[in-house]
């Protein structure tokens, strides 16, 4: 798996020399955070949760 540059940068800034599976774990955490933010708004088509989820996606470059 090729790591996402933003996630790689975050892990490296923490002083961790990651193995390839660490990137997968970090991407899963980012996706889980996006999901939690999206659930905040429920079935609505907009709201703070969706905005936050979109910002997480843009920052880390992951897609749900």
PDB file of N, CA, C and O in Angstrom:
ATOM      1  N   UNK A   1       0.845  -1.185   0.000  1.00  0.00           N
ATOM      2  CA  UNK A   1       0.000   0.000   0.000  1.00  0.00           C
ATOM      3  C   UNK A   1       0.885   1.242   0.000  1.00  0.00           C
ATOM      4  O   UNK A   1       1.809   1.351   0.806  1.00  0.00           O
ATOM      5  N   UNK A   2       0.608   2.163  -0.889  1.00  0.00           N
ATOM      6  CA  UNK A   2       1.332   3.427  -0.926  1.00  0.00           C
ATOM      7  C   UNK A   2       0.688   4.360   0.073  1.00  0.00           C
ATOM      8  O   UNK A   2      -0.510   4.628  -0.019  1.00  0.00           O
ATOM      9  N   UNK A   3       1.454   4.860   1.026  1.00  0.00           N
ATOM     10  CA  UNK A   3       0.861   5.704   2.066  1.00  0.00           C
ATOM     11  C   UNK A   3       0.456   7.067   1.521  1.00  0.00           C
ATOM     12  O   UNK A   3       1.090   7.620   0.622  1.00  0.00           O
ATOM     13  N   UNK A   4      -0.613   7.580   2.094  1.00  0.00           N
ATOM     14  CA  UNK A   4      -1.062   8.920   1.798  1.00  0.00           C
ATOM     15  C   UNK A   4      -0.013   9.892   2.329  1.00  0.00           C
ATOM     16  O   UNK A   4       0.435   9.726   3.464  1.00  0.00           O
ATOM     17  N   UNK A   5       0.401  10.902   1.556  1.00  0.00           N
ATOM     18  CA  UNK A   5       1.461  11.818   1.991  1.00  0.00           C
ATOM     19  C   UNK A   5       1.157  12.535   3.307  1.00  0.00           C
ATOM     20  O   UNK A   5       2.051  12.690   4.140  1.00  0.00           O
ATOM     21  N   UNK A   6      -0.084  12.973   3.509  1.00  0.00           N
ATOM     22  CA  UNK A   6      -0.426  13.675   4.755  1.00  0.00           C
ATOM     23  C   UNK A   6      -0.357  12.739   5.954  1.00  0.00           C
ATOM     24  O   UNK A   6       0.115  13.129   7.021  1.00  0.00           O
ATOM     25  N   UNK A   7      -0.824  11.506   5.783  1.00  0.00           N
ATOM     26  CA  UNK A   7      -0.775  10.537   6.873  1.00  0.00           C
ATOM     27  C   UNK A   7       0.674  10.165   7.159  1.00  0.00           C
ATOM     28  O   UNK A   7       1.065  10.056   8.321  1.00  0.00           O
ATOM     29  N   UNK A   8       1.476   9.970   6.114  1.00  0.00           N
ATOM     30  CA  UNK A   8       2.903   9.673   6.297  1.00  0.00           C
ATOM     31  C   UNK A   8       3.588  10.807   7.067  1.00  0.00           C
ATOM     32  O   UNK A   8       4.384  10.557   7.972  1.00  0.00           O
ATOM     33  N   UNK A   9       3.273  12.054   6.701  1.00  0.00           N
ATOM     34  CA  UNK A   9       3.852  13.215   7.372  1.00  0.00           C
ATOM     35  C   UNK A   9       3.478  13.233   8.851  1.00  0.00           C
ATOM     36  O   UNK A   9       4.317  13.508   9.709  1.00  0.00           O
ATOM     37  N   UNK A  10       2.209  12.936   9.143  1.00  0.00           N
ATOM     38  CA  UNK A  10       1.745  12.914  10.534  1.00  0.00           C
ATOM     39  C   UNK A  10       2.480  11.846  11.339  1.00  0.00           C
ATOM     40  O   UNK A  10       2.945  12.111  12.448  1.00  0.00           O
ATOM     41  N   UNK A  11       2.582  10.656  10.789  1.00  0.00           N
ATOM     42  CA  UNK A  11       3.250   9.558  11.493  1.00  0.00           C
ATOM     43  C   UNK A  11       4.726   9.868  11.699  1.00  0.00           C
ATOM     44  O   UNK A  11       5.269   9.632  12.778  1.00  0.00           O
ATOM     45  N   UNK A  12       5.373  10.396  10.667  1.00  0.00           N
ATOM     46  CA  UNK A  12       6.798  10.719  10.777  1.00  0.00           C
ATOM     47  C   UNK A  12       7.026  11.824  11.817  1.00  0.00           C
ATOM     48  O   UNK A  12       8.023  11.795  12.538  1.00  0.00           O
ATOM     49  N   UNK A  13       6.103  12.803  11.897  1.00  0.00           N
ATOM     50  CA  UNK A  13       6.246  13.888  12.864  1.00  0.00           C
ATOM     51  C   UNK A  13       6.134  13.375  14.298  1.00  0.00           C
ATOM     52  O   UNK A  13       6.608  14.020  15.234  1.00  0.00           O
ATOM     53  N   UNK A  14       5.505  12.215  14.463  1.00  0.00           N
ATOM     54  CA  UNK A  14       5.377  11.614  15.785  1.00  0.00           C
ATOM     55  C   UNK A  14       6.623  10.806  16.157  1.00  0.00           C
ATOM     56  O   UNK A  14       6.710  10.257  17.256  1.00  0.00           O
ATOM     57  N   UNK A  15       7.584  10.741  15.232  1.00  0.00           N
ATOM     58  CA  UNK A  15       8.820  10.032  15.513  1.00  0.00           C
ATOM     59  C   UNK A  15       8.720   8.533  15.334  1.00  0.00           C
ATOM     60  O   UNK A  15       9.565   7.790  15.834  1.00  0.00           O
ATOM     61  N   UNK A  16       7.704   8.081  14.630  1.00  0.00           N
ATOM     62  CA  UNK A  16       7.506   6.652  14.414  1.00  0.00           C
ATOM     63  C   UNK A  16       8.067   6.300  13.043  1.00  0.00           C
ATOM     64  O   UNK A  16       7.769   6.971  12.055  1.00  0.00           O
ATOM     65  N   UNK A  17       8.867   5.266  12.983  1.00  0.00           N
ATOM     66  CA  UNK A  17       9.312   4.747  11.699  1.00  0.00           C
ATOM     67  C   UNK A  17       8.304   3.662  11.331  1.00  0.00           C
ATOM     68  O   UNK A  17       8.397   2.528  11.802  1.00  0.00           O
ATOM     69  N   UNK A  18       7.342   4.022  10.484  1.00  0.00           N
ATOM     70  CA  UNK A  18       6.220   3.114  10.265  1.00  0.00           C
ATOM     71  C   UNK A  18       6.499   1.966   9.307  1.00  0.00           C
ATOM     72  O   UNK A  18       7.280   2.088   8.363  1.00  0.00           O
ATOM     73  N   UNK A  19       5.854   0.881   9.571  1.00  0.00           N
ATOM     74  CA  UNK A  19       5.798  -0.238   8.645  1.00  0.00           C
ATOM     75  C   UNK A  19       4.600   0.028   7.745  1.00  0.00           C
ATOM     76  O   UNK A  19       3.778   0.889   8.061  1.00  0.00           O
ATOM     77  N   UNK A  20       4.484  -0.676   6.655  1.00  0.00           N
ATOM     78  CA  UNK A  20       3.412  -0.401   5.698  1.00  0.00           C
ATOM     79  C   UNK A  20       2.027  -0.518   6.324  1.00  0.00           C
ATOM     80  O   UNK A  20       1.123   0.230   5.949  1.00  0.00           O
ATOM     81  N   UNK A  21       1.839  -1.434   7.263  1.00  0.00           N
ATOM     82  CA  UNK A  21       0.511  -1.579   7.855  1.00  0.00           C
ATOM     83  C   UNK A  21       0.134  -0.410   8.754  1.00  0.00           C
ATOM     84  O   UNK A  21      -1.051  -0.202   9.016  1.00  0.00           O
ATOM     85  N   UNK A  22       1.101   0.354   9.231  1.00  0.00           N
ATOM     86  CA  UNK A  22       0.778   1.519  10.048  1.00  0.00           C
ATOM     87  C   UNK A  22       0.016   2.553   9.232  1.00  0.00           C
ATOM     88  O   UNK A  22      -0.865   3.234   9.756  1.00  0.00           O
ATOM     89  N   UNK A  23       0.351   2.673   7.951  1.00  0.00           N
ATOM     90  CA  UNK A  23      -0.359   3.621   7.101  1.00  0.00           C
ATOM     91  C   UNK A  23      -1.809   3.204   6.947  1.00  0.00           C
ATOM     92  O   UNK A  23      -2.705   4.048   6.946  1.00  0.00           O
ATOM     93  N   UNK A  24      -2.043   1.914   6.817  1.00  0.00           N
ATOM     94  CA  UNK A  24      -3.401   1.407   6.685  1.00  0.00           C
ATOM     95  C   UNK A  24      -4.203   1.730   7.938  1.00  0.00           C
ATOM     96  O   UNK A  24      -5.362   2.133   7.849  1.00  0.00           O
ATOM     97  N   UNK A  25      -3.595   1.556   9.095  1.00  0.00           N
ATOM     98  CA  UNK A  25      -4.260   1.850  10.366  1.00  0.00           C
ATOM     99  C   UNK A  25      -4.576   3.341  10.452  1.00  0.00           C
ATOM    100  O   UNK A  25      -5.681   3.714  10.846  1.00  0.00           O
ATOM    101  N   UNK A  26      -3.630   4.188  10.091  1.00  0.00           N
ATOM    102  CA  UNK A  26      -3.846   5.640  10.158  1.00  0.00           C
ATOM    103  C   UNK A  26      -4.968   6.063   9.214  1.00  0.00           C
ATOM    104  O   UNK A  26      -5.784   6.917   9.561  1.00  0.00           O
ATOM    105  N   UNK A  27      -5.008   5.469   8.025  1.00  0.00           N
ATOM    106  CA  UNK A  27      -6.067   5.806   7.078  1.00  0.00           C
ATOM    107  C   UNK A  27      -7.428   5.336   7.599  1.00  0.00           C
ATOM    108  O   UNK A  27      -8.435   6.019   7.410  1.00  0.00           O
ATOM    109  N   UNK A  28      -7.458   4.193   8.244  1.00  0.00           N
ATOM    110  CA  UNK A  28      -8.712   3.705   8.832  1.00  0.00           C
ATOM    111  C   UNK A  28      -9.191   4.643   9.926  1.00  0.00           C
ATOM    112  O   UNK A  28     -10.390   4.896  10.042  1.00  0.00           O
ATOM    113  N   UNK A  29      -8.268   5.165  10.734  1.00  0.00           N
ATOM    114  CA  UNK A  29      -8.640   6.099  11.803  1.00  0.00           C
ATOM    115  C   UNK A  29      -9.234   7.371  11.200  1.00  0.00           C
ATOM    116  O   UNK A  29     -10.252   7.869  11.680  1.00  0.00           O
ATOM    117  N   UNK A  30      -8.601   7.897  10.150  1.00  0.00           N
ATOM    118  CA  UNK A  30      -9.122   9.095   9.496  1.00  0.00           C
ATOM    119  C   UNK A  30     -10.519   8.832   8.940  1.00  0.00           C
ATOM    120  O   UNK A  30     -11.405   9.676   9.075  1.00  0.00           O
ATOM    121  N   UNK A  31     -10.724   7.677   8.320  1.00  0.00           N
ATOM    122  CA  UNK A  31     -12.035   7.334   7.766  1.00  0.00           C
ATOM    123  C   UNK A  31     -13.072   7.180   8.872  1.00  0.00           C
ATOM    124  O   UNK A  31     -14.223   7.581   8.703  1.00  0.00           O
ATOM    125  N   UNK A  32     -12.672   6.601  10.003  1.00  0.00           N
ATOM    126  CA  UNK A  32     -13.591   6.434  11.131  1.00  0.00           C
ATOM    127  C   UNK A  32     -14.006   7.808  11.667  1.00  0.00           C
ATOM    128  O   UNK A  32     -15.172   8.014  12.003  1.00  0.00           O
ATOM    129  N   UNK A  33     -13.072   8.735  11.748  1.00  0.00           N
ATOM    130  CA  UNK A  33     -13.386  10.092  12.197  1.00  0.00           C
ATOM    131  C   UNK A  33     -14.355  10.760  11.237  1.00  0.00           C
ATOM    132  O   UNK A  33     -15.278  11.452  11.665  1.00  0.00           O
ATOM    133  N   UNK A  34     -14.149  10.554   9.932  1.00  0.00           N
ATOM    134  CA  UNK A  34     -15.065  11.098   8.944  1.00  0.00           C
ATOM    135  C   UNK A  34     -16.469  10.537   9.149  1.00  0.00           C
ATOM    136  O   UNK A  34     -17.454  11.273   9.083  1.00  0.00           O
ATOM    137  N   UNK A  35     -16.558   9.236   9.396  1.00  0.00           N
ATOM    138  CA  UNK A  35     -17.850   8.592   9.611  1.00  0.00           C
ATOM    139  C   UNK A  35     -18.576   9.121  10.829  1.00  0.00           C
ATOM    140  O   UNK A  35     -19.787   9.338  10.792  1.00  0.00           O
ATOM    141  N   UNK A  36     -17.838   9.330  11.909  1.00  0.00           N
ATOM    142  CA  UNK A  36     -18.437   9.858  13.136  1.00  0.00           C
ATOM    143  C   UNK A  36     -18.961  11.268  12.896  1.00  0.00           C
ATOM    144  O   UNK A  36     -20.056  11.613  13.340  1.00  0.00           O
ATOM    145  N   UNK A  37     -18.179  12.080  12.197  1.00  0.00           N
ATOM    146  CA  UNK A  37     -18.609  13.447  11.907  1.00  0.00           C
ATOM    147  C   UNK A  37     -19.857  13.442  11.030  1.00  0.00           C
ATOM    148  O   UNK A  37     -20.772  14.236  11.250  1.00  0.00           O
ATOM    149  N   UNK A  38     -19.898  12.556  10.042  1.00  0.00           N
ATOM    150  CA  UNK A  38     -21.057  12.481   9.151  1.00  0.00           C
ATOM    151  C   UNK A  38     -22.305  12.012   9.898  1.00  0.00           C
ATOM    152  O   UNK A  38     -23.406  12.484   9.615  1.00  0.00           O
ATOM    153  N   UNK A  39     -22.148  11.099  10.840  1.00  0.00           N
ATOM    154  CA  UNK A  39     -23.287  10.607  11.615  1.00  0.00           C
ATOM    155  C   UNK A  39     -23.915  11.711  12.458  1.00  0.00           C
ATOM    156  O   UNK A  39     -25.103  11.651  12.775  1.00  0.00           O
ATOM    157  N   UNK A  40     -23.131  12.711  12.820  1.00  0.00           N
ATOM    158  CA  UNK A  40     -23.628  13.810  13.636  1.00  0.00           C
ATOM    159  C   UNK A  40     -24.822  14.485  12.960  1.00  0.00           C
ATOM    160  O   UNK A  40     -25.776  14.895  13.621  1.00  0.00           O
ATOM    161  N   UNK A  41     -24.750  14.595  11.622  1.00  0.00           N
ATOM    162  CA  UNK A  41     -25.818  15.252  10.886  1.00  0.00           C
ATOM    163  C   UNK A  41     -26.916  14.295  10.441  1.00  0.00           C
ATOM    164  O   UNK A  41     -27.937  14.738   9.916  1.00  0.00           O
ATOM    165  N   UNK A  42     -26.728  13.009  10.636  1.00  0.00           N
ATOM    166  CA  UNK A  42     -27.738  12.035  10.253  1.00  0.00           C
ATOM    167  C   UNK A  42     -28.064  12.084   8.774  1.00  0.00           C
ATOM    168  O   UNK A  42     -27.165  12.065   7.934  1.00  0.00           O
ATOM    169  N   UNK A  43     -29.338  12.148   8.455  1.00  0.00           N
ATOM    170  CA  UNK A  43     -29.779  12.100   7.059  1.00  0.00           C
ATOM    171  C   UNK A  43     -29.787  13.479   6.390  1.00  0.00           C
ATOM    172  O   UNK A  43     -30.116  13.586   5.209  1.00  0.00           O
ATOM    173  N   UNK A  44     -29.432  14.525   7.127  1.00  0.00           N
ATOM    174  CA  UNK A  44     -29.432  15.868   6.539  1.00  0.00           C
ATOM    175  C   UNK A  44     -28.385  15.942   5.431  1.00  0.00           C
ATOM    176  O   UNK A  44     -27.398  15.206   5.440  1.00  0.00           O
ATOM    177  N   UNK A  45     -28.612  16.829   4.491  1.00  0.00           N
ATOM    178  CA  UNK A  45     -27.686  16.987   3.367  1.00  0.00           C
ATOM    179  C   UNK A  45     -26.582  17.994   3.649  1.00  0.00           C
ATOM    180  O   UNK A  45     -25.734  18.234   2.790  1.00  0.00           O
ATOM    181  N   UNK A  46     -26.579  18.573   4.811  1.00  0.00           N
ATOM    182  CA  UNK A  46     -25.555  19.539   5.172  1.00  0.00           C
ATOM    183  C   UNK A  46     -25.570  19.782   6.659  1.00  0.00           C
ATOM    184  O   UNK A  46     -26.544  19.463   7.340  1.00  0.00           O
ATOM    185  N   UNK A  47     -24.509  20.337   7.154  1.00  0.00           N
ATOM    186  CA  UNK A  47     -24.407  20.634   8.574  1.00  0.00           C
ATOM    187  C   UNK A  47     -22.970  20.574   9.024  1.00  0.00           C
ATOM    188  O   UNK A  47     -22.084  20.259   8.229  1.00  0.00           O
ATOM    189  N   UNK A  48     -22.719  20.870  10.289  1.00  0.00           N
ATOM    190  CA  UNK A  48     -21.343  20.923  10.782  1.00  0.00           C
ATOM    191  C   UNK A  48     -20.601  19.593  10.687  1.00  0.00           C
ATOM    192  O   UNK A  48     -19.398  19.570  10.427  1.00  0.00           O
ATOM    193  N   UNK A  49     -21.304  18.500  10.895  1.00  0.00           N
ATOM    194  CA  UNK A  49     -20.648  17.197  10.815  1.00  0.00           C
ATOM    195  C   UNK A  49     -20.131  16.895   9.424  1.00  0.00           C
ATOM    196  O   UNK A  49     -19.024  16.383   9.258  1.00  0.00           O
ATOM    197  N   UNK A  50     -20.944  17.218   8.419  1.00  0.00           N
ATOM    198  CA  UNK A  50     -20.524  16.977   7.040  1.00  0.00           C
ATOM    199  C   UNK A  50     -19.379  17.903   6.643  1.00  0.00           C
ATOM    200  O   UNK A  50     -18.490  17.511   5.887  1.00  0.00           O
ATOM    201  N   UNK A  51     -19.403  19.125   7.152  1.00  0.00           N
ATOM    202  CA  UNK A  51     -18.311  20.060   6.875  1.00  0.00           C
ATOM    203  C   UNK A  51     -17.015  19.538   7.476  1.00  0.00           C
ATOM    204  O   UNK A  51     -15.971  19.565   6.824  1.00  0.00           O
ATOM    205  N   UNK A  52     -17.077  19.065   8.709  1.00  0.00           N
ATOM    206  CA  UNK A  52     -15.886  18.526   9.365  1.00  0.00           C
ATOM    207  C   UNK A  52     -15.388  17.287   8.639  1.00  0.00           C
ATOM    208  O   UNK A  52     -14.183  17.133   8.438  1.00  0.00           O
ATOM    209  N   UNK A  53     -16.294  16.402   8.242  1.00  0.00           N
ATOM    210  CA  UNK A  53     -15.902  15.201   7.505  1.00  0.00           C
ATOM    211  C   UNK A  53     -15.197  15.572   6.208  1.00  0.00           C
ATOM    212  O   UNK A  53     -14.205  14.946   5.833  1.00  0.00           O
ATOM    213  N   UNK A  54     -15.711  16.591   5.522  1.00  0.00           N
ATOM    214  CA  UNK A  54     -15.099  17.025   4.276  1.00  0.00           C
ATOM    215  C   UNK A  54     -13.702  17.615   4.521  1.00  0.00           C
ATOM    216  O   UNK A  54     -12.784  17.408   3.726  1.00  0.00           O
ATOM    217  N   UNK A  55     -13.558  18.340   5.615  1.00  0.00           N
ATOM    218  CA  UNK A  55     -12.243  18.914   5.928  1.00  0.00           C
ATOM    219  C   UNK A  55     -11.232  17.826   6.273  1.00  0.00           C
ATOM    220  O   UNK A  55     -10.064  17.929   5.897  1.00  0.00           O
ATOM    221  N   UNK A  56     -11.666  16.782   6.987  1.00  0.00           N
ATOM    222  CA  UNK A  56     -10.783  15.648   7.278  1.00  0.00           C
ATOM    223  C   UNK A  56     -10.356  14.976   5.985  1.00  0.00           C
ATOM    224  O   UNK A  56      -9.182  14.659   5.791  1.00  0.00           O
ATOM    225  N   UNK A  57     -11.326  14.764   5.102  1.00  0.00           N
ATOM    226  CA  UNK A  57     -11.036  14.121   3.806  1.00  0.00           C
ATOM    227  C   UNK A  57     -10.038  14.941   3.012  1.00  0.00           C
ATOM    228  O   UNK A  57      -9.089  14.392   2.452  1.00  0.00           O
ATOM    229  N   UNK A  58     -10.241  16.249   2.957  1.00  0.00           N
ATOM    230  CA  UNK A  58      -9.348  17.120   2.202  1.00  0.00           C
ATOM    231  C   UNK A  58      -7.960  17.170   2.832  1.00  0.00           C
ATOM    232  O   UNK A  58      -6.956  17.140   2.120  1.00  0.00           O
ATOM    233  N   UNK A  59      -7.896  17.245   4.153  1.00  0.00           N
ATOM    234  CA  UNK A  59      -6.609  17.359   4.827  1.00  0.00           C
ATOM    235  C   UNK A  59      -5.760  16.111   4.673  1.00  0.00           C
ATOM    236  O   UNK A  59      -4.568  16.193   4.377  1.00  0.00           O
ATOM    237  N   UNK A  60      -6.380  14.950   4.875  1.00  0.00           N
ATOM    238  CA  UNK A  60      -5.634  13.701   4.813  1.00  0.00           C
ATOM    239  C   UNK A  60      -5.687  13.045   3.438  1.00  0.00           C
ATOM    240  O   UNK A  60      -4.945  12.097   3.179  1.00  0.00           O
ATOM    241  N   UNK A  61      -6.545  13.533   2.561  1.00  0.00           N
ATOM    242  CA  UNK A  61      -6.609  12.986   1.218  1.00  0.00           C
ATOM    243  C   UNK A  61      -7.170  11.577   1.151  1.00  0.00           C
ATOM    244  O   UNK A  61      -6.830  10.806   0.254  1.00  0.00           O
ATOM    245  N   UNK A  62      -8.028  11.247   2.101  1.00  0.00           N
ATOM    246  CA  UNK A  62      -8.651   9.920   2.091  1.00  0.00           C
ATOM    247  C   UNK A  62     -10.086  10.072   1.639  1.00  0.00           C
ATOM    248  O   UNK A  62     -10.692  11.133   1.788  1.00  0.00           O
ATOM    249  N   UNK A  63     -10.616   9.015   1.092  1.00  0.00           N
ATOM    250  CA  UNK A  63     -12.009   9.019   0.665  1.00  0.00           C
ATOM    251  C   UNK A  63     -12.730   7.882   1.362  1.00  0.00           C
ATOM    252  O   UNK A  63     -12.178   6.797   1.542  1.00  0.00           O
ATOM    253  N   UNK A  64     -13.962   8.142   1.750  1.00  0.00           N
ATOM    254  CA  UNK A  64     -14.730   7.107   2.456  1.00  0.00           C
ATOM    255  C   UNK A  64     -15.358   6.171   1.478  1.00  0.00           C
ATOM    256  O   UNK A  64     -16.045   5.231   1.876  1.00  0.00           O
TER     257      UNK A  64
END
